[in-house]
Amino acid sequence: MGIQDLIEGKKEWRAHQARVKALPPDYRIVYKEMQKYFFKVGPVDLPDGPLLPGIVDFFEEGVAAGKGVLELIGEDVAAFCDGLIKESRTNADVIQESLAGKRGPAGT
């Protein structure tokens, strides 16, 4: 990854953050909690993937439709997050694979 890629990535992240800041307060709170959750357990491709921008798109559509954030995602935010990443390789998967590789055959 070259310096130009880093600069471009930083510009994209700032634009993304500006979109988040433009959301109503309840949407921003839920987005920030989802973001924390995804950074802990989320998909390996989170920084470069379409998940976070897709959530902002979804939230912007909900705002435009006049819906509350919990009307869109339901009361259980973690379950909603889990549903979004159920088919993705997560950080937990990477750790489990790493530990499995260190054990050796038959748990020795």
SVG drawing of the C-alpha trace seen along z (x, -y; Angstrom):
<svg xmlns="http://www.w3.org/2000/svg" viewBox="-42 -17 46 54">
<polyline fill="none" stroke="black" stroke-width="0.4" points="0.0,0.0 1.5,-3.3 1.3,-6.7 -1.3,-7.7 -3.5,-4.8 -3.2,-5.9 -4.1,-9.5 -7.1,-8.4 -8.3,-6.1 -8.1,-8.9 -10.1,-11.1 -12.8,-8.4 -12.9,-7.8 -13.3,-11.6 -16.1,-11.8 -17.7,-8.7 -17.5,-10.3 -19.0,-13.5 -22.0,-11.5 -22.3,-9.9 -22.2,-13.3 -25.1,-14.4 -27.4,-11.7 -29.9,-12.5 -28.6,-11.9 -30.4,-8.6 -29.0,-7.2 -25.5,-8.4 -25.6,-6.8 -26.7,-3.4 -24.1,-3.7 -21.3,-4.3 -22.3,-1.3 -22.5,0.8 -19.1,-0.4 -17.5,0.5 -19.2,3.9 -17.9,4.6 -14.3,3.5 -14.3,6.0 -15.9,9.0 -16.6,7.9 -15.5,9.0 -11.9,9.1 -12.5,6.9 -14.2,4.2 -11.8,1.3 -11.9,1.8 -15.3,3.4 -18.8,2.1 -20.4,2.8 -20.0,-0.6 -20.8,-2.7 -23.8,-0.4 -25.1,-1.0 -24.9,-4.7 -26.8,-4.4 -29.4,-2.3 -29.7,-4.9 -29.9,-7.8 -32.8,-6.0 -34.5,-5.5 -34.1,-9.2 -35.5,-10.2 -38.5,-7.9 -39.1,-9.5 -38.4,-6.2 -36.7,-5.9 -33.5,-3.9 -35.0,-1.1 -37.9,-0.8 -35.2,0.1 -33.0,2.4 -35.2,3.6 -34.6,3.5 -31.6,5.9 -28.8,4.0 -26.3,6.8 -28.6,9.4 -28.9,7.0 -25.1,6.7 -24.7,10.5 -27.1,10.9 -25.1,8.6 -21.9,10.5 -23.2,14.1 -21.6,15.2 -18.4,13.2 -15.0,14.3 -14.6,12.6 -11.7,11.7 -12.9,14.5 -12.5,16.9 -8.9,15.8 -8.1,16.2 -9.7,19.7 -7.8,20.7 -4.6,19.4 -5.1,21.4 -6.1,24.5 -2.9,24.3 -0.7,24.1 -2.2,27.1 -1.0,29.8 -2.7,33.2 -5.2,34.7 -5.0,31.7 -1.3,32.3"/>
</svg>
